[in-house]
Amino acid sequence: MLDEKICIEYDGIEHGIFDDLVEAGVPENHIELPYMTELKRA
């Protein structure tokens, strides 16, 4: 966790952990995806 948010630095799960967390009740704005920002820069 980073600043009371879940920080996913790498997601190697086929369907992605983001959807699992949202389905479990974690608000989308409490999930950080820094690796997605890095991919967009490339």
PDBQT receptor file of N, H, CA, C and O in Angstrom, charges set to zero:
ATOM      1  N   MET A   1       0.843  -1.175   0.000  1.00  0.00    +0.000 N 
ATOM      2  CA  MET A   1       0.000   0.000   0.000  1.00  0.00    +0.000 C 
ATOM      3  C   MET A   1       0.886   1.235   0.000  1.00  0.00    +0.000 C 
ATOM      4  O   MET A   1       1.962   1.259   0.597  1.00  0.00    +0.000 OA
ATOM      5  N   LEU A   2       0.407   2.243  -0.678  1.00  0.00    +0.000 N 
ATOM      6  H   LEU A   2      -0.468   2.224  -1.164  1.00  0.00    +0.000 HD
ATOM      7  CA  LEU A   2       1.138   3.490  -0.802  1.00  0.00    +0.000 C 
ATOM      8  C   LEU A   2       0.148   4.629  -0.616  1.00  0.00    +0.000 C 
ATOM      9  O   LEU A   2      -0.788   4.770  -1.403  1.00  0.00    +0.000 OA
ATOM     10  N   ASP A   3       0.345   5.442   0.417  1.00  0.00    +0.000 N 
ATOM     11  H   ASP A   3       1.106   5.327   1.056  1.00  0.00    +0.000 HD
ATOM     12  CA  ASP A   3      -0.595   6.540   0.705  1.00  0.00    +0.000 C 
ATOM     13  C   ASP A   3      -2.035   6.045   0.781  1.00  0.00    +0.000 C 
ATOM     14  O   ASP A   3      -2.939   6.659   0.215  1.00  0.00    +0.000 OA
ATOM     15  N   GLU A   4      -2.241   4.947   1.474  1.00  0.00    +0.000 N 
ATOM     16  H   GLU A   4      -1.506   4.448   1.934  1.00  0.00    +0.000 HD
ATOM     17  CA  GLU A   4      -3.562   4.328   1.651  1.00  0.00    +0.000 C 
ATOM     18  C   GLU A   4      -4.188   3.865   0.338  1.00  0.00    +0.000 C 
ATOM     19  O   GLU A   4      -5.407   3.738   0.231  1.00  0.00    +0.000 OA
ATOM     20  N   LYS A   5      -3.338   3.614  -0.657  1.00  0.00    +0.000 N 
ATOM     21  H   LYS A   5      -2.348   3.717  -0.570  1.00  0.00    +0.000 HD
ATOM     22  CA  LYS A   5      -3.797   3.076  -1.936  1.00  0.00    +0.000 C 
ATOM     23  C   LYS A   5      -3.038   1.791  -2.217  1.00  0.00    +0.000 C 
ATOM     24  O   LYS A   5      -1.912   1.611  -1.754  1.00  0.00    +0.000 OA
ATOM     25  N   ILE A   6      -3.652   0.911  -2.966  1.00  0.00    +0.000 N 
ATOM     26  H   ILE A   6      -4.567   1.058  -3.342  1.00  0.00    +0.000 HD
ATOM     27  CA  ILE A   6      -2.990  -0.321  -3.376  1.00  0.00    +0.000 C 
ATOM     28  C   ILE A   6      -2.159   0.006  -4.607  1.00  0.00    +0.000 C 
ATOM     29  O   ILE A   6      -2.679   0.544  -5.585  1.00  0.00    +0.000 OA
ATOM     30  N   CYS A   7      -0.884  -0.312  -4.564  1.00  0.00    +0.000 N 
ATOM     31  H   CYS A   7      -0.462  -0.749  -3.770  1.00  0.00    +0.000 HD
ATOM     32  CA  CYS A   7       0.028  -0.018  -5.660  1.00  0.00    +0.000 C 
ATOM     33  C   CYS A   7       0.406  -1.333  -6.348  1.00  0.00    +0.000 C 
ATOM     34  O   CYS A   7       1.089  -2.172  -5.761  1.00  0.00    +0.000 OA
ATOM     35  N   ILE A   8      -0.038  -1.504  -7.586  1.00  0.00    +0.000 N 
ATOM     36  H   ILE A   8      -0.593  -0.822  -8.063  1.00  0.00    +0.000 HD
ATOM     37  CA  ILE A   8       0.277  -2.711  -8.349  1.00  0.00    +0.000 C 
ATOM     38  C   ILE A   8       1.444  -2.365  -9.268  1.00  0.00    +0.000 C 
ATOM     39  O   ILE A   8       1.259  -1.691 -10.281  1.00  0.00    +0.000 OA
ATOM     40  N   GLU A   9       2.650  -2.827  -8.915  1.00  0.00    +0.000 N 
ATOM     41  H   GLU A   9       2.800  -3.374  -8.092  1.00  0.00    +0.000 HD
ATOM     42  CA  GLU A   9       3.832  -2.514  -9.701  1.00  0.00    +0.000 C 
ATOM     43  C   GLU A   9       4.014  -3.476 -10.861  1.00  0.00    +0.000 C 
ATOM     44  O   GLU A   9       4.651  -3.135 -11.857  1.00  0.00    +0.000 OA
ATOM     45  N   TYR A  10       3.463  -4.666 -10.742  1.00  0.00    +0.000 N 
ATOM     46  H   TYR A  10       2.946  -4.942  -9.933  1.00  0.00    +0.000 HD
ATOM     47  CA  TYR A  10       3.536  -5.648 -11.830  1.00  0.00    +0.000 C 
ATOM     48  C   TYR A  10       2.321  -6.542 -11.725  1.00  0.00    +0.000 C 
ATOM     49  O   TYR A  10       1.988  -7.011 -10.636  1.00  0.00    +0.000 OA
ATOM     50  N   ASP A  11       1.655  -6.782 -12.835  1.00  0.00    +0.000 N 
ATOM     51  H   ASP A  11       1.925  -6.401 -13.719  1.00  0.00    +0.000 HD
ATOM     52  CA  ASP A  11       0.480  -7.650 -12.845  1.00  0.00    +0.000 C 
ATOM     53  C   ASP A  11       0.693  -8.732 -13.893  1.00  0.00    +0.000 C 
ATOM     54  O   ASP A  11       0.441  -8.518 -15.079  1.00  0.00    +0.000 OA
ATOM     55  N   GLY A  12       1.154  -9.881 -13.453  1.00  0.00    +0.000 N 
ATOM     56  H   GLY A  12       1.360 -10.055 -12.490  1.00  0.00    +0.000 HD
ATOM     57  CA  GLY A  12       1.411 -10.990 -14.363  1.00  0.00    +0.000 C 
ATOM     58  C   GLY A  12       0.255 -11.964 -14.467  1.00  0.00    +0.000 C 
ATOM     59  O   GLY A  12       0.390 -13.022 -15.081  1.00  0.00    +0.000 OA
ATOM     60  N   ILE A  13      -0.883 -11.621 -13.875  1.00  0.00    +0.000 N 
ATOM     61  H   ILE A  13      -0.993 -10.762 -13.377  1.00  0.00    +0.000 HD
ATOM     62  CA  ILE A  13      -2.055 -12.488 -13.922  1.00  0.00    +0.000 C 
ATOM     63  C   ILE A  13      -2.744 -12.293 -15.268  1.00  0.00    +0.000 C 
ATOM     64  O   ILE A  13      -2.911 -11.162 -15.725  1.00  0.00    +0.000 OA
ATOM     65  N   GLU A  14      -3.143 -13.387 -15.898  1.00  0.00    +0.000 N 
ATOM     66  H   GLU A  14      -3.008 -14.306 -15.527  1.00  0.00    +0.000 HD
ATOM     67  CA  GLU A  14      -3.719 -13.339 -17.245  1.00  0.00    +0.000 C 
ATOM     68  C   GLU A  14      -4.881 -12.357 -17.367  1.00  0.00    +0.000 C 
ATOM     69  O   GLU A  14      -4.917 -11.558 -18.303  1.00  0.00    +0.000 OA
ATOM     70  N   HIS A  15      -5.816 -12.404 -16.445  1.00  0.00    +0.000 N 
ATOM     71  H   HIS A  15      -5.787 -13.053 -15.684  1.00  0.00    +0.000 HD
ATOM     72  CA  HIS A  15      -6.992 -11.532 -16.535  1.00  0.00    +0.000 C 
ATOM     73  C   HIS A  15      -6.803 -10.215 -15.778  1.00  0.00    +0.000 C 
ATOM     74  O   HIS A  15      -7.645  -9.322 -15.882  1.00  0.00    +0.000 OA
ATOM     75  N   GLY A  16      -5.741 -10.084 -15.041  1.00  0.00    +0.000 N 
ATOM     76  H   GLY A  16      -5.057 -10.809 -14.957  1.00  0.00    +0.000 HD
ATOM     77  CA  GLY A  16      -5.441  -8.846 -14.320  1.00  0.00    +0.000 C 
ATOM     78  C   GLY A  16      -6.046  -8.807 -12.931  1.00  0.00    +0.000 C 
ATOM     79  O   GLY A  16      -7.202  -9.184 -12.738  1.00  0.00    +0.000 OA
ATOM     80  N   ILE A  17      -5.269  -8.355 -11.969  1.00  0.00    +0.000 N 
ATOM     81  H   ILE A  17      -4.330  -8.049 -12.126  1.00  0.00    +0.000 HD
ATOM     82  CA  ILE A  17      -5.712  -8.291 -10.574  1.00  0.00    +0.000 C 
ATOM     83  C   ILE A  17      -6.618  -7.086 -10.330  1.00  0.00    +0.000 C 
ATOM     84  O   ILE A  17      -7.403  -7.087  -9.382  1.00  0.00    +0.000 OA
ATOM     85  N   PHE A  18      -6.519  -6.064 -11.168  1.00  0.00    +0.000 N 
ATOM     86  H   PHE A  18      -5.881  -6.063 -11.939  1.00  0.00    +0.000 HD
ATOM     87  CA  PHE A  18      -7.317  -4.848 -10.996  1.00  0.00    +0.000 C 
ATOM     88  C   PHE A  18      -8.801  -5.186 -10.895  1.00  0.00    +0.000 C 
ATOM     89  O   PHE A  18      -9.477  -4.742  -9.967  1.00  0.00    +0.000 OA
ATOM     90  N   ASP A  19      -9.309  -5.964 -11.840  1.00  0.00    +0.000 N 
ATOM     91  H   ASP A  19      -8.760  -6.324 -12.594  1.00  0.00    +0.000 HD
ATOM     92  CA  ASP A  19     -10.734  -6.319 -11.840  1.00  0.00    +0.000 C 
ATOM     93  C   ASP A  19     -11.115  -7.114 -10.596  1.00  0.00    +0.000 C 
ATOM     94  O   ASP A  19     -12.200  -6.926 -10.047  1.00  0.00    +0.000 OA
ATOM     95  N   ASP A  20     -10.232  -7.998 -10.151  1.00  0.00    +0.000 N 
ATOM     96  H   ASP A  20      -9.350  -8.151 -10.597  1.00  0.00    +0.000 HD
ATOM     97  CA  ASP A  20     -10.506  -8.777  -8.937  1.00  0.00    +0.000 C 
ATOM     98  C   ASP A  20     -10.645  -7.861  -7.726  1.00  0.00    +0.000 C 
ATOM     99  O   ASP A  20     -11.529  -8.056  -6.891  1.00  0.00    +0.000 OA
ATOM    100  N   LEU A  21      -9.774  -6.864  -7.633  1.00  0.00    +0.000 N 
ATOM    101  H   LEU A  21      -9.056  -6.705  -8.311  1.00  0.00    +0.000 HD
ATOM    102  CA  LEU A  21      -9.828  -5.932  -6.504  1.00  0.00    +0.000 C 
ATOM    103  C   LEU A  21     -11.109  -5.106  -6.530  1.00  0.00    +0.000 C 
ATOM    104  O   LEU A  21     -11.732  -4.891  -5.490  1.00  0.00    +0.000 OA
ATOM    105  N   VAL A  22     -11.503  -4.643  -7.712  1.00  0.00    +0.000 N 
ATOM    106  H   VAL A  22     -10.997  -4.817  -8.557  1.00  0.00    +0.000 HD
ATOM    107  CA  VAL A  22     -12.736  -3.855  -7.839  1.00  0.00    +0.000 C 
ATOM    108  C   VAL A  22     -13.943  -4.716  -7.483  1.00  0.00    +0.000 C 
ATOM    109  O   VAL A  22     -14.842  -4.264  -6.775  1.00  0.00    +0.000 OA
ATOM    110  N   GLU A  23     -13.965  -5.953  -7.969  1.00  0.00    +0.000 N 
ATOM    111  H   GLU A  23     -13.235  -6.321  -8.544  1.00  0.00    +0.000 HD
ATOM    112  CA  GLU A  23     -15.065  -6.863  -7.635  1.00  0.00    +0.000 C 
ATOM    113  C   GLU A  23     -15.128  -7.144  -6.140  1.00  0.00    +0.000 C 
ATOM    114  O   GLU A  23     -16.203  -7.402  -5.599  1.00  0.00    +0.000 OA
ATOM    115  N   ALA A  24     -13.970  -7.095  -5.466  1.00  0.00    +0.000 N 
ATOM    116  H   ALA A  24     -13.097  -6.886  -5.906  1.00  0.00    +0.000 HD
ATOM    117  CA  ALA A  24     -13.918  -7.334  -4.025  1.00  0.00    +0.000 C 
ATOM    118  C   ALA A  24     -14.319  -6.095  -3.223  1.00  0.00    +0.000 C 
ATOM    119  O   ALA A  24     -14.393  -6.145  -1.996  1.00  0.00    +0.000 OA
ATOM    120  N   GLY A  25     -14.578  -4.981  -3.920  1.00  0.00    +0.000 N 
ATOM    121  H   GLY A  25     -14.518  -4.941  -4.918  1.00  0.00    +0.000 HD
ATOM    122  CA  GLY A  25     -15.049  -3.787  -3.231  1.00  0.00    +0.000 C 
ATOM    123  C   GLY A  25     -14.050  -2.658  -3.095  1.00  0.00    +0.000 C 
ATOM    124  O   GLY A  25     -14.354  -1.642  -2.471  1.00  0.00    +0.000 OA
ATOM    125  N   VAL A  26     -12.866  -2.811  -3.661  1.00  0.00    +0.000 N 
ATOM    126  H   VAL A  26     -12.619  -3.637  -4.168  1.00  0.00    +0.000 HD
ATOM    127  CA  VAL A  26     -11.875  -1.738  -3.595  1.00  0.00    +0.000 C 
ATOM    128  C   VAL A  26     -12.233  -0.687  -4.652  1.00  0.00    +0.000 C 
ATOM    129  O   VAL A  26     -12.358  -1.023  -5.830  1.00  0.00    +0.000 OA
ATOM    130  N   PRO A  27     -12.398   0.573  -4.253  1.00  0.00    +0.000 N 
ATOM    131  CA  PRO A  27     -12.707   1.619  -5.232  1.00  0.00    +0.000 C 
ATOM    132  C   PRO A  27     -11.557   1.781  -6.240  1.00  0.00    +0.000 C 
ATOM    133  O   PRO A  27     -10.385   1.702  -5.873  1.00  0.00    +0.000 OA
ATOM    134  N   GLU A  28     -11.909   2.006  -7.502  1.00  0.00    +0.000 N 
ATOM    135  H   GLU A  28     -12.861   2.070  -7.800  1.00  0.00    +0.000 HD
ATOM    136  CA  GLU A  28     -10.897   2.139  -8.552  1.00  0.00    +0.000 C 
ATOM    137  C   GLU A  28      -9.887   3.240  -8.244  1.00  0.00    +0.000 C 
ATOM    138  O   GLU A  28      -8.709   3.106  -8.576  1.00  0.00    +0.000 OA
ATOM    139  N   ASN A  29     -10.331   4.322  -7.617  1.00  0.00    +0.000 N 
ATOM    140  H   ASN A  29     -11.288   4.431  -7.347  1.00  0.00    +0.000 HD
ATOM    141  CA  ASN A  29      -9.410   5.423  -7.324  1.00  0.00    +0.000 C 
ATOM    142  C   ASN A  29      -8.477   5.117  -6.153  1.00  0.00    +0.000 C 
ATOM    143  O   ASN A  29      -7.658   5.960  -5.789  1.00  0.00    +0.000 OA
ATOM    144  N   HIS A  30      -8.584   3.945  -5.567  1.00  0.00    +0.000 N 
ATOM    145  H   HIS A  30      -9.250   3.260  -5.863  1.00  0.00    +0.000 HD
ATOM    146  CA  HIS A  30      -7.665   3.515  -4.508  1.00  0.00    +0.000 C 
ATOM    147  C   HIS A  30      -6.639   2.524  -5.036  1.00  0.00    +0.000 C 
ATOM    148  O   HIS A  30      -5.897   1.925  -4.257  1.00  0.00    +0.000 OA
ATOM    149  N   ILE A  31      -6.589   2.348  -6.350  1.00  0.00    +0.000 N 
ATOM    150  H   ILE A  31      -7.192   2.835  -6.983  1.00  0.00    +0.000 HD
ATOM    151  CA  ILE A  31      -5.657   1.407  -6.967  1.00  0.00    +0.000 C 
ATOM    152  C   ILE A  31      -4.729   2.183  -7.893  1.00  0.00    +0.000 C 
ATOM    153  O   ILE A  31      -5.185   2.852  -8.820  1.00  0.00    +0.000 OA
ATOM    154  N   GLU A  32      -3.433   2.092  -7.642  1.00  0.00    +0.000 N 
ATOM    155  H   GLU A  32      -3.062   1.548  -6.889  1.00  0.00    +0.000 HD
ATOM    156  CA  GLU A  32      -2.425   2.753  -8.463  1.00  0.00    +0.000 C 
ATOM    157  C   GLU A  32      -1.788   1.724  -9.394  1.00  0.00    +0.000 C 
ATOM    158  O   GLU A  32      -1.487   0.605  -8.978  1.00  0.00    +0.000 OA
ATOM    159  N   LEU A  33      -1.583   2.107 -10.653  1.00  0.00    +0.000 N 
ATOM    160  H   LEU A  33      -1.827   3.016 -10.991  1.00  0.00    +0.000 HD
ATOM    161  CA  LEU A  33      -0.970   1.222 -11.643  1.00  0.00    +0.000 C 
ATOM    162  C   LEU A  33       0.241   1.912 -12.281  1.00  0.00    +0.000 C 
ATOM    163  O   LEU A  33       0.176   2.298 -13.448  1.00  0.00    +0.000 OA
ATOM    164  N   PRO A  34       1.346   2.076 -11.539  1.00  0.00    +0.000 N 
ATOM    165  CA  PRO A  34       2.492   2.806 -12.093  1.00  0.00    +0.000 C 
ATOM    166  C   PRO A  34       3.096   2.144 -13.324  1.00  0.00    +0.000 C 
ATOM    167  O   PRO A  34       3.662   2.837 -14.169  1.00  0.00    +0.000 OA
ATOM    168  N   TYR A  35       2.991   0.828 -13.449  1.00  0.00    +0.000 N 
ATOM    169  H   TYR A  35       2.531   0.265 -12.763  1.00  0.00    +0.000 HD
ATOM    170  CA  TYR A  35       3.570   0.163 -14.615  1.00  0.00    +0.000 C 
ATOM    171  C   TYR A  35       2.827   0.548 -15.889  1.00  0.00    +0.000 C 
ATOM    172  O   TYR A  35       3.426   0.537 -16.965  1.00  0.00    +0.000 OA
ATOM    173  N   MET A  36       1.549   0.886 -15.804  1.00  0.00    +0.000 N 
ATOM    174  H   MET A  36       1.063   0.895 -14.930  1.00  0.00    +0.000 HD
ATOM    175  CA  MET A  36       0.796   1.310 -16.982  1.00  0.00    +0.000 C 
ATOM    176  C   MET A  36       1.320   2.655 -17.484  1.00  0.00    +0.000 C 
ATOM    177  O   MET A  36       1.388   2.876 -18.693  1.00  0.00    +0.000 OA
ATOM    178  N   THR A  37       1.685   3.544 -16.582  1.00  0.00    +0.000 N 
ATOM    179  H   THR A  37       1.630   3.365 -15.600  1.00  0.00    +0.000 HD
ATOM    180  CA  THR A  37       2.245   4.835 -16.958  1.00  0.00    +0.000 C 
ATOM    181  C   THR A  37       3.556   4.638 -17.696  1.00  0.00    +0.000 C 
ATOM    182  O   THR A  37       3.818   5.316 -18.690  1.00  0.00    +0.000 OA
ATOM    183  N   GLU A  38       4.393   3.705 -17.214  1.00  0.00    +0.000 N 
ATOM    184  H   GLU A  38       4.180   3.154 -16.407  1.00  0.00    +0.000 HD
ATOM    185  CA  GLU A  38       5.669   3.428 -17.863  1.00  0.00    +0.000 C 
ATOM    186  C   GLU A  38       5.455   2.865 -19.263  1.00  0.00    +0.000 C 
ATOM    187  O   GLU A  38       6.203   3.208 -20.179  1.00  0.00    +0.000 OA
ATOM    188  N   LEU A  39       4.456   2.010 -19.452  1.00  0.00    +0.000 N 
ATOM    189  H   LEU A  39       3.848   1.731 -18.708  1.00  0.00    +0.000 HD
ATOM    190  CA  LEU A  39       4.177   1.443 -20.767  1.00  0.00    +0.000 C 
ATOM    191  C   LEU A  39       3.723   2.524 -21.741  1.00  0.00    +0.000 C 
ATOM    192  O   LEU A  39       4.081   2.485 -22.918  1.00  0.00    +0.000 OA
ATOM    193  N   LYS A  40       2.947   3.475 -21.269  1.00  0.00    +0.000 N 
ATOM    194  H   LYS A  40       2.656   3.506 -20.313  1.00  0.00    +0.000 HD
ATOM    195  CA  LYS A  40       2.458   4.549 -22.132  1.00  0.00    +0.000 C 
ATOM    196  C   LYS A  40       3.594   5.458 -22.582  1.00  0.00    +0.000 C 
ATOM    197  O   LYS A  40       3.533   6.040 -23.665  1.00  0.00    +0.000 OA
ATOM    198  N   ARG A  41       4.643   5.584 -21.746  1.00  0.00    +0.000 N 
ATOM    199  H   ARG A  41       4.693   5.111 -20.866  1.00  0.00    +0.000 HD
ATOM    200  CA  ARG A  41       5.790   6.431 -22.096  1.00  0.00    +0.000 C 
ATOM    201  C   ARG A  41       6.634   5.808 -23.193  1.00  0.00    +0.000 C 
ATOM    202  O   ARG A  41       7.286   6.523 -23.955  1.00  0.00    +0.000 OA
ATOM    203  N   ALA A  42       6.628   4.487 -23.284  1.00  0.00    +0.000 N 
ATOM    204  H   ALA A  42       6.099   3.907 -22.665  1.00  0.00    +0.000 HD
ATOM    205  CA  ALA A  42       7.499   3.785 -24.248  1.00  0.00    +0.000 C 
ATOM    206  C   ALA A  42       7.024   3.944 -25.672  1.00  0.00    +0.000 C 
ATOM    207  O   ALA A  42       7.646   3.415 -26.593  1.00  0.00    +0.000 OA
TER     208      ALA A  42
